[in-house]
Amino acid sequence: QVQLVESGGGLVQAGESLRLSCAASGRTPNRYSIGWFRQAPGKEREFVAAISYMDGNTGYADSVKGRFTVSRDNSKNLVYLEMSSLNPEDTAVYYCNAAYTGDRVYWGQGTQVTVYWGQGTHFTVSS
């Protein structure tokens, strides 16, 4: 059994950053690859990022590439999701999961991230 607890969510203004943490405990949690997923209201859960146990390789959804960074500290059994340049489309409940060959996939309870447009927020649209 592996237990996962997410933390670090909150309410932020567009353009700001947040760092989510996924704390793993139980049976050799640092041997599991860890993924981050999110689910917005009325939408299906979607993949965000993942980091491999074997070689530390990372992968990202196109929507977050260049803005989000996943990392892990095996000595502390922690996995982080650094999120920058947040926008309201990133609003969702964020979950981490743990996967290991031959074992089931474990999920945490999730942490809410809400991004709002603040007064005077500037954004650029380019083609």
C-alpha positions in Angstrom: 0.0 0.0 0.0 1.1 3.5 -0.8 -0.5 6.6 0.7 -0.4 9.9 -1.1 -1.2 13.3 0.3 -1.3 16.5 -1.9 -0.8 20.0 -0.5 0.0 23.5 -1.7 -3.1 24.4 -3.5 -4.8 27.7 -3.1 -6.3 30.8 -4.7 -4.0 32.8 -6.9 -4.1 35.6 -9.4 -3.4 34.9 -13.1 0.3 35.1 -13.8 1.3 33.9 -10.3 3.0 30.7 -9.3 2.2 27.8 -6.9 4.1 24.7 -5.8 2.2 21.6 -5.1 3.6 18.7 -3.1 2.8 15.1 -3.1 3.9 13.2 0.0 4.2 9.5 -0.3 4.3 6.9 2.4 3.9 3.2 2.8 5.7 0.5 0.9 8.9 1.8 -0.7 7.1 4.8 -2.2 10.2 6.1 -3.9 10.2 3.2 -6.3 7.0 4.4 -7.8 6.6 6.7 -10.8 4.5 9.7 -9.8 2.0 11.4 -12.0 0.1 14.6 -11.6 -3.4 14.9 -13.0 -6.1 17.5 -12.7 -9.9 17.7 -13.0 -11.8 20.8 -13.7 -15.5 21.1 -12.9 -17.6 19.3 -15.5 -14.5 17.8 -17.2 -12.7 14.5 -17.2 -9.5 14.0 -15.2 -6.5 14.8 -17.4 -2.8 14.1 -17.3 -0.6 17.0 -16.4 2.9 15.7 -15.7 4.9 12.7 -14.6 8.3 11.7 -13.3 9.8 8.3 -13.6 11.3 6.4 -10.7 13.8 4.5 -12.9 15.6 7.4 -14.5 13.9 10.6 -13.4 12.6 11.3 -16.9 9.7 13.7 -17.0 6.7 14.2 -19.3 4.2 17.0 -19.6 0.9 17.7 -21.2 1.2 20.2 -24.1 -1.0 22.7 -22.2 1.6 23.0 -19.4 4.9 22.6 -21.1 7.3 25.4 -20.3 5.1 26.5 -17.4 5.1 23.5 -15.1 8.0 21.5 -13.7 7.8 18.2 -11.9 10.6 17.0 -9.6 11.1 14.6 -6.8 13.1 14.3 -3.6 13.4 10.6 -2.9 15.1 11.1 0.4 11.9 12.8 1.6 9.4 10.8 -0.5 8.2 14.0 -1.9 7.2 15.0 -5.5 6.7 18.6 -6.5 4.8 20.3 -9.2 6.1 23.8 -9.7 3.4 25.8 -11.6 4.1 29.2 -13.1 2.3 31.7 -15.4 -1.0 30.3 -14.1 -4.2 31.2 -15.8 -7.8 30.5 -15.1 -7.8 27.4 -17.4 -5.5 25.8 -14.8 -8.2 25.9 -12.2 -8.9 22.3 -11.1 -8.4 19.8 -8.4 -4.9 18.4 -8.7 -4.2 14.8 -7.9 -1.0 12.8 -7.7 -0.8 9.1 -8.4 1.8 6.4 -7.9 2.3 3.6 -10.4 4.7 0.6 -10.2 4.8 -2.4 -12.5 2.8 -5.2 -11.0 1.0 -3.1 -8.5 -2.2 -1.1 -8.6 -2.3 2.7 -9.1 -2.7 4.7 -6.0 -4.3 8.2 -5.8 -4.3 11.0 -3.4 -7.3 13.0 -2.3 -6.4 16.1 -4.4 -5.7 19.8 -3.7 -7.7 22.6 -5.1 -6.1 25.2 -7.3 -8.1 28.3 -8.3 -6.8 31.0 -10.6 -8.6 34.2 -11.1 -8.2 37.3 -13.3 -7.1 40.1 -11.1 -7.7 43.8 -11.6 -5.2 45.2 -14.1 -4.1 41.7 -15.3 -2.4 42.1 -18.6 -2.1 39.4 -21.2 -0.8 39.2 -24.7 -2.4 37.4 -27.5 -0.2 36.6 -30.5 -0.7 34.7 -33.7 
